[in-house]
Amino acid sequence: MRASDRAALERDPEGSRRVSLLELFFDLVYVVALALVSGHLAAHPHWTGALQSMLLLMAMWWVWSITAFLTDLYDPQQISIKLLTITVMLGSLLMASVLPRAFGEYGLVFACAYVGIHFSRGLFLVPLLHGQQAQTRAIRIFFWFALSAVPWILGGILDGPTLRAALWALALAIDYGAFSLGYPTPWLGRLPKTQYNVTAEHLAERYQQFIIVALGDGILVIGLTFSRTDFDLARSLAFLVSFTSALLLWRIYSHRAGEVLPLAIDSVVETRRFFRVAPYTHLAMVAGIVITAASYEVMLRNPLGHTGWGMVLILAGGPALFVVGRSRFEYEVFGRVSRSRVVALLLLLALVPVMILLPPLAIGAAATLVLAGMAVSDTARSWGRAPEAPAPPI
């Protein structure tokens, strides 16, 4: 794209690529949001609770992801972009505040906050970018968020958690699907390749920071829950298992693929493809971490209690979902998936029939041992070898 075609608000390719302090401040809202999602799941350890928690997480994640792209495509030091980021932060905090009762009396508030965030962004950017090539990008995005607003608002108005979940799932499918397809819009078509001028270093750092925010949710859950219990032997063991699990999740994410993410975005054959896939791979990992954080609360509250299938879903499903996301992430960065990922998933799946007979502490310990095996395999494979260079997926 020629410099003359670039909107005045767009980030200078030769300018600073560092994440701004306002972006870090913005992320604090999501410390609250993720803690409330994991708390909601721990309080409702069944299939319905899991579905509701994932829909709420997907809504919060999409607000964060679109904002991360906005501050990557546009200059975050511009006053107008700062004001827009603060507005989104306020709306996100409102969403987080009503999140525990989003499937109850505050469903419409949650939906209106979500729709309001995306509407206000579009209504702000479209006229501001008048006469610039970037305006068509803003129009495409605004068009699709206007379509998804209908099931969002209907879901908030209509009573009944099942109907609300179905309508919100449809709305999220529109939001996520439109992004994946490049926002195909009548008379405008899809986003052209020239509109995917991402800043690798900045975008990679934003993803890395959110993974740390998600892991911080786990640490917060461990500390707060353990502080409210008796420090007996079983809960002390659950405390150690939970911390070890969180540590392993960090290690597995950061090992090699997480470290070279900026280089991968720069060197991958088609940046547009990586741009469209990265939100989904990181969503899977974030969801796995949040579910695992909920399992910490379950373990610490009643480490030797009865286990139902809902608890098995939380205790084993979190690590499994994280491994699925991490495998896809590794494929996008290196063009291959390590054997240890497949083995870990097969082990977790094979242990599921036995887990229903075990207390939460034993299930959590088993899942942590699987993660430990993966981390040891990663270290052994890379020991003494030069860092692996990113490669495009097949």
Disulfide bonds with the S-S distance in Angstrom:
none
